[in-house]
């Protein structure tokens, strides 16, 4: 993270043909995925935010943004707050240049529950204003379902990025059908107790 903040890796990251930025981003995302240690998640998020300017063009930059925006609704409040703060500073620093390419159609996007989350911003200035407003006004440390997830859905919609996929509910474990042969319960059952 310190090397990125000091711009020591900038020449290497700006060279698009070597794919270093995309590879580094993919590795950081892989380490953070499913992580439970808050300090590791916050450090990984910091690296991901610092890599946003080097995400490449088109879909690659959009996916880098999407990965960071998914963290603003993380289950840990400290991760949500740290991500929102880092994104706000990033947007203040880079302005409209920080944004991924916006869709041209101004289409309406749905959140993960199928509800309307909002429409893609028509221009970068409107997108920047909408994102900054959401980052400042959302109580990130409060209930994720009530505040963070709707804000994340609105930010994803503003940028024209797809919403997160809902994880399928785990199947209920099968109920035992009765005592199995050779168990203590079957022995007691045979004895008539």
DRENDO-1510 file (C-alpha; in Angstrom, 1 decimal, always signed):
<recs>
REC; n; res; u; v; w
REC; 1; UNK; +0.0; +0.0; +0.0 .
REC; 2; UNK; +2.8; +2.4; +0.9 .
REC; 3; UNK; +4.5; +1.8; -2.5 .
REC; 4; UNK; +1.2; +2.8; -4.3 .
REC; 5; UNK; +0.7; +5.9; -2.1 .
REC; 6; UNK; +4.3; +7.0; -2.8 .
REC; 7; UNK; +3.7; +6.5; -6.5 .
REC; 8; UNK; +6.8; +4.2; -6.6 .
REC; 9; UNK; +5.0; +1.7; -8.8 .
REC; 10; UNK; +3.3; +4.2; -11.1 .
REC; 11; UNK; +5.5; +3.6; -14.2 .
REC; 12; UNK; +5.0; -0.1; -13.9 .
REC; 13; UNK; +1.2; +0.3; -13.3 .
REC; 14; UNK; +0.8; +2.7; -16.2 .
REC; 15; UNK; +2.3; +0.3; -18.7 .
REC; 16; UNK; -0.9; -1.4; -19.8 .
REC; 17; UNK; +0.8; -4.0; -22.0 .
REC; 18; UNK; +2.4; -5.8; -19.1 .
REC; 19; UNK; -0.9; -6.3; -17.2 .
REC; 20; UNK; +0.8; -5.7; -13.8 .
REC; 21; UNK; -2.1; -3.5; -12.5 .
REC; 22; UNK; -4.8; -6.0; -13.4 .
REC; 23; UNK; -2.8; -8.9; -12.0 .
REC; 24; UNK; -2.1; -7.1; -8.8 .
REC; 25; UNK; -5.7; -6.2; -8.4 .
REC; 26; UNK; -6.9; -9.8; -9.1 .
REC; 27; UNK; -4.4; -11.1; -6.5 .
REC; 28; UNK; -5.5; -8.6; -3.8 .
REC; 29; UNK; -9.2; -9.4; -4.5 .
REC; 30; UNK; -8.5; -13.1; -4.2 .
REC; 31; UNK; -6.8; -12.6; -0.8 .
REC; 32; UNK; -9.6; -10.5; +0.5 .
REC; 33; UNK; -12.5; -12.6; -0.8 .
REC; 34; UNK; -14.2; -14.3; +2.1 .
REC; 35; UNK; -11.7; -12.9; +4.6 .
REC; 36; UNK; -12.7; -12.4; +8.2 .
REC; 37; UNK; -9.8; -10.4; +9.6 .
REC; 38; UNK; -10.7; -6.7; +9.5 .
REC; 39; UNK; -7.2; -5.4; +9.3 .
REC; 40; UNK; -6.4; -7.5; +6.2 .
REC; 41; UNK; -9.7; -6.5; +4.6 .
REC; 42; UNK; -9.1; -2.8; +5.2 .
REC; 43; UNK; -5.5; -3.1; +3.9 .
REC; 44; UNK; -6.7; -5.0; +0.8 .
REC; 45; UNK; -9.4; -2.4; +0.2 .
REC; 46; UNK; -6.8; +0.4; +0.4 .
REC; 47; UNK; -4.8; -1.3; -2.3 .
REC; 48; UNK; -7.9; -1.8; -4.4 .
REC; 49; UNK; -8.8; +1.9; -4.1 .
REC; 50; UNK; -5.3; +3.0; -5.0 .
REC; 51; UNK; -5.4; +0.8; -8.1 .
REC; 52; UNK; -8.6; +2.3; -9.4 .
REC; 53; UNK; -6.8; +4.8; -11.6 .
REC; 54; UNK; -4.8; +2.0; -13.2 .
REC; 55; UNK; -7.7; -0.4; -13.8 .
REC; 56; UNK; -7.5; +0.0; -17.5 .
REC; 57; UNK; -10.3; +1.1; -19.8 .
REC; 58; UNK; -13.8; -0.2; -20.2 .
REC; 59; UNK; -14.9; -3.3; -18.4 .
REC; 60; UNK; -11.7; -3.7; -16.4 .
REC; 61; UNK; -12.0; -0.4; -14.8 .
REC; 62; UNK; -15.7; -0.9; -14.2 .
REC; 63; UNK; -15.0; -4.3; -12.5 .
REC; 64; UNK; -12.4; -2.7; -10.3 .
REC; 65; UNK; -14.9; -0.1; -9.2 .
REC; 66; UNK; -17.6; -2.8; -8.7 .
REC; 67; UNK; -15.2; -4.8; -6.5 .
REC; 68; UNK; -14.5; -1.8; -4.3 .
REC; 69; UNK; -18.2; -0.8; -4.1 .
REC; 70; UNK; -19.1; -4.2; -3.0 .
REC; 71; UNK; -17.1; -3.5; +0.1 .
REC; 72; UNK; -19.2; -0.6; +1.2 .
REC; 73; UNK; -21.9; -3.1; +2.2 .
REC; 74; UNK; -19.5; -5.6; +3.8 .
REC; 75; UNK; -20.8; -7.3; +6.9 .
REC; 76; UNK; -18.1; -5.6; +9.1 .
REC; 77; UNK; -19.0; -2.0; +9.9 .
REC; 78; UNK; -15.3; -0.9; +10.1 .
REC; 79; UNK; -14.7; -2.2; +6.6 .
REC; 80; UNK; -17.8; -0.3; +5.3 .
REC; 81; UNK; -16.7; +2.9; +6.9 .
REC; 82; UNK; -13.1; +2.6; +5.8 .
REC; 83; UNK; -14.1; +1.9; +2.2 .
REC; 84; UNK; -16.5; +4.8; +2.1 .
REC; 85; UNK; -13.9; +7.2; +3.5 .
REC; 86; UNK; -11.2; +5.9; +1.1 .
REC; 87; UNK; -13.6; +6.3; -1.9 .
REC; 88; UNK; -14.5; +9.8; -0.9 .
REC; 89; UNK; -10.9; +10.9; -0.7 .
REC; 90; UNK; -10.2; +9.1; -4.0 .
REC; 91; UNK; -13.0; +11.0; -5.7 .
REC; 92; UNK; -11.9; +14.3; -4.2 .
REC; 93; UNK; -8.4; +13.6; -5.4 .
REC; 94; UNK; -9.1; +12.4; -8.9 .
REC; 95; UNK; -12.5; +13.9; -9.7 .
REC; 96; UNK; -14.3; +12.8; -12.9 .
REC; 97; UNK; -11.1; +11.1; -14.1 .
REC; 98; UNK; -11.6; +8.5; -11.4 .
REC; 99; UNK; -14.9; +7.3; -12.7 .
REC; 100; UNK; -15.3; +4.2; -14.9 .
REC; 101; UNK; -16.8; +4.8; -18.4 .
REC; 102; UNK; -20.5; +5.6; -17.9 .
REC; 103; UNK; -23.2; +3.9; -20.0 .
REC; 104; UNK; -24.6; +6.1; -22.8 .
REC; 105; UNK; -28.2; +4.9; -22.5 .
REC; 106; UNK; -29.1; +6.2; -19.0 .
REC; 107; UNK; -30.8; +2.9; -18.3 .
REC; 108; UNK; -32.5; +2.1; -15.0 .
REC; 109; UNK; -30.8; -0.6; -12.9 .
REC; 110; UNK; -32.2; -3.0; -10.3 .
REC; 111; UNK; -30.7; -3.9; -6.9 .
REC; 112; UNK; -30.1; -7.5; -5.8 .
REC; 113; UNK; -33.7; -7.8; -4.7 .
REC; 114; UNK; -35.1; -6.7; -8.1 .
REC; 115; UNK; -36.1; -3.3; -6.9 .
REC; 116; UNK; -35.3; -0.2; -8.9 .
REC; 117; UNK; -31.9; +1.1; -7.6 .
REC; 118; UNK; -31.7; +4.2; -9.9 .
REC; 119; UNK; -30.6; +5.2; -13.3 .
REC; 120; UNK; -27.1; +5.6; -14.6 .
REC; 121; UNK; -25.8; +9.1; -14.5 .
REC; 122; UNK; -26.0; +11.0; -17.8 .
REC; 123; UNK; -22.6; +12.7; -17.3 .
REC; 124; UNK; -19.5; +12.3; -15.1 .
REC; 125; UNK; -20.3; +15.5; -13.1 .
REC; 126; UNK; -23.7; +14.2; -12.1 .
REC; 127; UNK; -22.2; +10.8; -11.2 .
REC; 128; UNK; -19.5; +12.4; -9.1 .
REC; 129; UNK; -22.0; +14.5; -7.3 .
REC; 130; UNK; -24.3; +11.5; -6.6 .
REC; 131; UNK; -21.4; +9.3; -5.4 .
REC; 132; UNK; -20.1; +12.0; -3.1 .
REC; 133; UNK; -23.5; +12.6; -1.7 .
REC; 134; UNK; -24.1; +9.0; -0.9 .
REC; 135; UNK; -20.6; +8.5; +0.6 .
REC; 136; UNK; -21.1; +11.5; +2.9 .
REC; 137; UNK; -24.7; +11.0; +3.9 .
REC; 138; UNK; -24.9; +7.2; +4.5 .
REC; 139; UNK; -24.4; +6.0; +8.1 .
REC; 140; UNK; -21.9; +3.3; +7.3 .
REC; 141; UNK; -21.6; +2.0; +10.8 .
REC; 142; UNK; -25.3; +1.4; +11.2 .
REC; 143; UNK; -27.4; -1.5; +9.9 .
REC; 144; UNK; -26.0; -2.7; +6.6 .
REC; 145; UNK; -29.4; -3.9; +5.3 .
REC; 146; UNK; -31.1; -0.6; +6.1 .
REC; 147; UNK; -28.4; +1.8; +5.0 .
REC; 148; UNK; -25.3; +0.4; +3.3 .
REC; 149; UNK; -26.9; -2.0; +0.8 .
REC; 150; UNK; -29.3; +0.5; -0.6 .
REC; 151; UNK; -26.5; +3.1; -0.9 .
REC; 152; UNK; -24.3; +0.5; -2.6 .
REC; 153; UNK; -27.1; -0.3; -5.0 .
REC; 154; UNK; -27.6; +3.3; -5.9 .
REC; 155; UNK; -23.8; +3.8; -6.5 .
REC; 156; UNK; -23.7; +0.8; -8.7 .
REC; 157; UNK; -26.7; +2.0; -10.6 .
REC; 158; UNK; -25.2; +5.5; -11.0 .
REC; 159; UNK; -22.1; +4.0; -12.6 .
REC; 160; UNK; -24.1; +1.5; -14.7 .
REC; 161; UNK; -22.5; -1.5; -12.9 .
REC; 162; UNK; -24.2; -4.8; -12.3 .
REC; 163; UNK; -25.6; -5.5; -8.8 .
REC; 164; UNK; -24.1; -8.2; -6.6 .
REC; 165; UNK; -25.4; -11.7; -7.1 .
REC; 166; UNK; -27.5; -13.1; -4.3 .
REC; 167; UNK; -26.0; -16.2; -2.8 .
REC; 168; UNK; -28.3; -19.2; -2.8 .
REC; 169; UNK; -29.6; -20.2; +0.6 .
REC; 170; UNK; -27.8; -23.2; +1.9 .
REC; 171; UNK; -29.9; -26.4; +1.8 .
REC; 172; UNK; -31.2; -27.6; +5.1 .
REC; 173; UNK; -29.3; -30.7; +6.4 .
REC; 174; UNK; -31.2; -34.0; +6.0 .
REC; 175; UNK; -33.0; -35.1; +9.1 .
REC; 176; UNK; -32.0; -38.5; +10.4 .
REC; 177; UNK; -34.5; -41.2; +9.5 .
REC; 178; UNK; -34.1; -43.3; +12.6 .
REC; 179; UNK; -31.4; -45.1; +14.5 .
REC; 180; UNK; -28.9; -46.7; +12.4 .
REC; 181; UNK; -27.7; -50.3; +12.9 .
REC; 182; UNK; -25.0; -50.7; +15.4 .
REC; 183; UNK; -25.5; -47.4; +17.3 .
REC; 184; UNK; -26.3; -47.0; +20.9 .
REC; 185; UNK; -29.8; -45.7; +20.0 .
REC; 186; UNK; -30.5; -48.9; +18.0 .
REC; 187; UNK; -29.3; -51.1; +20.9 .
REC; 188; UNK; -31.6; -49.3; +23.3 .
REC; 189; UNK; -34.5; -49.6; +20.9 .
REC; 190; UNK; -33.9; -53.3; +20.5 .
REC; 191; UNK; -33.8; -53.7; +24.3 .
REC; 192; UNK; -37.3; -52.1; +24.6 .
REC; 193; UNK; -36.2; -49.3; +26.9 .
</recs>
